[in-house]
Amino acid sequence: MDQTENNLKNPYPVKPLVIVFSYHHGNTEKIAKAIAGVLGADVKTPEQVCPEDLREYDLIGFGSGIYSATFGPPILSLSDRLSYAAGKKAFLFSTYGAPDCIANREFIEKNHYEMREKLHLKGYAVIGEFGCAGWNTNSFLKYFGGLNKGRPNAEDLRNAEAFAREMMEKARE
Ligand SMILES: Cc1cc2nc3c(=O)[nH]c(=O)nc-3n(C[C@H](O)[C@H](O)[C@H](O)COP(=O)(O)O)c2cc1C
C-alpha cells in the first residue's frame, strides 16, 4: 500500500518513516523493507536523515543490526541529535547474530536498551519492538559459514510484516 492509498483508506492518516543501519549482510535492511512495505513508508539510512525533517512524521521505526549488544553507532548518534518529540510514536527493530536458543524476548529487549533509553530521553513513546536472527559471519564465525545462514528467512519477513500491521494499528490509537 503506498502512502496515498494508506491515507485514502484511513480517516486518521499516519505518516510513517523507517530508518535503518545495516552494514554486515544487509539483514536488517531486509526487515526494514518488509516493514516499510506494509506501512507505505520510505526507508532511509541515518546519514540520509536530517533531524528537523522528522517533525513531519507520526510514526518512526528505528532499526539496526546488533553490534556488541546494542544498535550501531550511526543510529545511536542520530538519536542524540533528535529534537524533543513530545510523545511521537516510535518502534524499534533489529537482527541479531546469536543462535535462536539464546535469543528470547529478554535478549532482544536488552539489545534495544540503549536506543530505547535515548528515544525516551527525546520524548518518544516506544510502542513496540521486533527482533529476529540474521546471518552472522563476524570474527571467527566466517571460517564455519557463520551462524543463522539464510536468516532473515520468509517466516521472519512475514513476522516483520505482522509487526508492522500492529504498529500501524497502535499509531492510530
Ligand atoms: C562487529 C559485529 C559485532 C556483532 N555483535 C553482535 C552481538 O553483540 N550480539 C549478537 O547477537 N550479534 C552480533 N553480531 C551479529 C549481527 O547482529 C547480525 O549478523 C546482524 O544480523 C547484522 O545485521 P546487518 O546485516 O543488518 O548489519 C555482530 C556482528 C558484527 C559484524
The ligand as an ORCA input file, in Angstrom:
! r2SCAN-3c Opt
* xyz 0 1
  C      31.159     -6.287     14.594
  C      29.945     -7.138     14.867
  C      29.502     -7.289     16.167
  C      28.373     -8.093     16.441
  N      27.931     -8.204     17.738
  C      26.826     -8.970     17.985
  C      26.324     -9.087     19.322
  O      26.819     -8.498     20.270
  N      25.221     -9.869     19.530
  C      24.613    -10.530     18.505
  O      23.623    -11.244     18.741
  N      25.061    -10.425     17.222
  C      26.137     -9.653     16.945
  N      26.588     -9.523     15.652
  C      25.832    -10.176     14.556
  C      24.857     -9.214     13.890
  O      23.993     -8.632     14.846
  C      23.963     -9.914     12.865
  O      24.739    -10.556     11.907
  C      23.021     -8.915     12.210
  O      22.035     -9.627     11.504
  C      23.757     -7.961     11.293
  O      22.820     -7.112     10.700
  P      23.122     -6.315      9.339
  O      23.405     -7.327      8.253
  O      21.855     -5.558      9.125
  O      24.283     -5.423      9.629
  C      27.701     -8.751     15.363
  C      28.169     -8.584     14.051
  C      29.275     -7.785     13.793
  C      29.750     -7.624     12.366
*
